[in-house]
Amino acid sequence: MGEEVTSPLSGKVLRINVKPGDAVDDSTSLLVLESMKMEIDIYPSSSGKVKEILVKEGDNVEVGQVLAVLE
Amino acid sequence: MNTIDLGQLFPAISSLFQIDPTIAIARIALILIGAILAWLGVKRITEPLILVPMGLGMIFVNTAQFFLPPYPPFPSMYGNPHLAPLVGSNVSNPVMAATEQVIASTLYWLQPIYALTFLNGAIACFVFIGIGAMTDLDFLMAKPFTSFFLAVFAELGTILTFPLAVAMGFSYNDAASIAIIGGADGPMVLFTSLKLSPKLFVPITVVAYLYLSILYLFQGKLSELTIPRKMRMVRMTPTDIRRVSPREKILFAIIAGGTLSLLFPVASPLIASFFIGNVIKEAQIERLKKFADEVFLNGATFFLGLMLGILVTPDVILDPKVVKLLILGITALVLSSIGGSIGGILMYYISRGKVNALLGPAGVSCVPTTAKIAQKEAQKLDKRNYIIYHAMGPNVAGVITTAIISAIYMTIVPLM
């Protein structure tokens, strides 16, 4: 079962905290988005391993855009 | 050759000993307070944008200031003696006779900025153009009823503080300026108090900014205390919000700005500035937008902080009214925050549990700080709850309701 972590907000990717292969759970901040001049941590809804990160630091993302895929 | 004594060589030092010792003590105290404020900002314990320049201004005005005899006792006026005559409070200020000394002051260089941007409230308008250029009206327009409902409740402090301040002995004009602190909108406090309380605008605005820069330290806690946990846990998804087209937003900005100006001409400079900034943003005039929200806003914020700091001279802190101001200022903000919580809780019920009550305190119009606080509080309980967009609705509505209340005060109070 994989999970696609989508962006809840539009904004800019400020920092990426994990890399492919990392084990994460629902309290791991995958990345930090800057939206409305505020830094917001993005968490997955389930535990798993990071399969792929689809954005890089500095990218502008839209609501609903897939940020990372977990497996 | 005339002999020069050390006192003349170092007037700022000798004046410490030549005048009333309480003033000397106040000067030293202000240097220390300035240093603490600047340090707190440097350390990011408080918002640095205003407090660092303000603290530095306080340090330097109080080290460089000198009062030459005959100049005792300290004249009861506000602000820097070199600038105060412009406030119109004390035109016969004796220091003005000593023109050379005035020119010698290290602070004289700021006088043009004071005269050109403070007296007419322009600096507040500059900040508002910048705020307009970084504000998204989407959320307010998508949910106008919820937004304004919450924003009105979050004005509790701006309304209740007025009678409280009158009861504590302030004039109607001053009470209204103090009450606006409850709107949590720095430039608005400056603009209103310049109009209504030219003699008290320095301490009122300084107190407002002081509390605003620590707002996030207490508003979150206050929300936790006043709003039941389950109402703070309501999950709201950002995609619920209707998309608003830029054309709609521009139209709204022009109509809302025009209507509000028509209804409340005294606040029109602020209202117009806000919507001008906003239209520049929505029309995607990138270069103007960059100018408004990066250059203009930052520049105005810097000079606002520095100038305010430089206006904090011993007379400001020695006035017994300052203690009352400190009490009323925090009362106003706490009341607004609690009002916001009440509105949030009511909205939770009205929406049958669909609206997170934390949106209420976000109606306190400190853009975007209070919306951020709401987001932080929501994420404390549920890491995947992103209410920030929803919180921006009441937040931006709060700017408008505070402008309206301030306009009502500015119109009615002088007639009372």
Chai-1 contact restraints between the chains, C-beta under 6 A:
chainA,res_idxA,chainB,res_idxB,connection_type,confidence,min_distance_angstrom,max_distance_angstrom,comment,restraint_id
A,P8,B,P238,contact,1.0,0.0,6.0,A-B,restraint_1
A,P8,B,Y386,contact,1.0,0.0,6.0,A-B,restraint_2
A,L9,B,P238,contact,1.0,0.0,6.0,A-B,restraint_3
A,L9,B,Y386,contact,1.0,0.0,6.0,A-B,restraint_4
A,M36,B,P368,contact,1.0,0.0,6.0,A-B,restraint_5
A,M38,B,K372,contact,1.0,0.0,6.0,A-B,restraint_6
A,Y43,B,K383,contact,1.0,0.0,6.0,A-B,restraint_7
A,Y43,B,R384,contact,1.0,0.0,6.0,A-B,restraint_8
A,V63,B,P238,contact,1.0,0.0,6.0,A-B,restraint_9
A,V63,B,T239,contact,1.0,0.0,6.0,A-B,restraint_10
